[in-house]
């Protein structure tokens, strides 16, 4: 059995959250110090960044982390699980294999 899935990349999500927080801080710092039009533009950009961070799960364009996994091996007495995942945006990736004997003689 094998499958693939596209998930929201945790690193990209972290970066979106940091961007939103930084922009929200910039809005607070700008209050009363910049012209109203500039302040409104800053606030609108911060609101957009916050919406992207809060709603990434709802948008396919943020599903950039492909997960591939396979589970097999029952006939040999040892279940093998292979997993790989990688982000097409930031290139964060991981890969591993796990073997789990479920029949005592298979471990010999």
DOVEXLUM-767924 format. One record per residue (C-alpha): residue number from 0; residue in three letters; x, y, z. Coordinates in steps of 0.02 Angstrom, whole numbers, plus 50000, padded with zeros to 5 digits. Layout:
N
    k    r      u      v      w
  NUM  ala      X      Y      Z
...
//
This chain:
108
    k    r      u      v      w
    0  unk  50000  50000  50000
    1  unk  50065  50172  49960
    2  unk  49995  50347  49965
    3  unk  50039  50527  49939
    4  unk  49973  50682  50021
    5  unk  50001  50870  50004
    6  unk  50009  50956  50173
    7  unk  50045  51131  50236
    8  unk  50234  51141  50263
    9  unk  50270  51173  50447
   10  unk  50423  51282  50407
   11  unk  50327  51388  50281
   12  unk  50185  51404  50406
   13  unk  50308  51460  50539
   14  unk  50376  51590  50417
   15  unk  50198  51651  50377
   16  unk  50161  51668  50563
   17  unk  50323  51765  50594
   18  unk  50286  51880  50447
   19  unk  50111  51914  50514
   20  unk  50178  51952  50689
   21  unk  50314  52066  50620
   22  unk  50189  52160  50514
   23  unk  50069  52178  50660
   24  unk  50211  52251  50765
   25  unk  50252  52372  50623
   26  unk  50070  52431  50622
   27  unk  50076  52463  50810
   28  unk  50240  52557  50792
   29  unk  50173  52662  50647
   30  unk  50015  52717  50736
   31  unk  50011  52906  50747
   32  unk  50182  52922  50663
   33  unk  50138  52902  50478
   34  unk  50004  52976  50366
   35  unk  49833  52894  50378
   36  unk  49842  52823  50202
   37  unk  50009  52741  50237
   38  unk  49945  52674  50403
   39  unk  49790  52601  50319
   40  unk  49900  52516  50188
   41  unk  50011  52442  50325
   42  unk  49860  52381  50420
   43  unk  49783  52303  50263
   44  unk  49946  52212  50224
   45  unk  49958  52150  50404
   46  unk  49777  52090  50397
   47  unk  49815  51994  50237
   48  unk  49970  51915  50313
   49  unk  49871  51864  50467
   50  unk  49732  51789  50360
   51  unk  49860  51686  50263
   52  unk  49941  51624  50424
   53  unk  49775  51582  50506
   54  unk  49692  51500  50356
   55  unk  49833  51408  50266
   56  unk  49746  51240  50290
   57  unk  49600  51304  50186
   58  unk  49703  51352  50033
   59  unk  49785  51230  49913
   60  unk  49921  51354  49864
   61  unk  49992  51334  50040
   62  unk  49993  51143  50028
   63  unk  50172  51130  49967
   64  unk  50235  50986  50074
   65  unk  50219  50821  49981
   66  unk  50215  50666  50089
   67  unk  50244  50494  50015
   68  unk  50231  50338  50119
   69  unk  50220  50152  50096
   70  unk  50178  50010  50215
   71  unk  50217  49830  50168
   72  unk  50300  49668  50222
   73  unk  50170  49568  50318
   74  unk  50212  49411  50220
   75  unk  50388  49413  50289
   76  unk  50336  49442  50470
   77  unk  50405  49619  50477
   78  unk  50307  49775  50433
   79  unk  50410  49905  50342
   80  unk  50357  50087  50337
   81  unk  50446  50209  50223
   82  unk  50411  50395  50228
   83  unk  50477  50542  50133
   84  unk  50417  50721  50133
   85  unk  50477  50881  50055
   86  unk  50419  51058  50024
   87  unk  50418  51122  49846
   88  unk  50431  51300  49912
   89  unk  50567  51303  50047
   90  unk  50647  51132  50011
   91  unk  50630  51070  50191
   92  unk  50630  50880  50184
   93  unk  50643  50719  50282
   94  unk  50652  50533  50245
   95  unk  50653  50376  50352
   96  unk  50614  50191  50355
   97  unk  50549  50096  50505
   98  unk  50543  49907  50523
   99  unk  50431  49823  50652
  100  unk  50437  49634  50674
  101  unk  50268  49569  50729
  102  unk  50306  49384  50727
  103  unk  50446  49332  50846
  104  unk  50534  49218  50722
  105  unk  50546  49362  50598
  106  unk  50665  49454  50714
  107  unk  50793  49313  50705
//
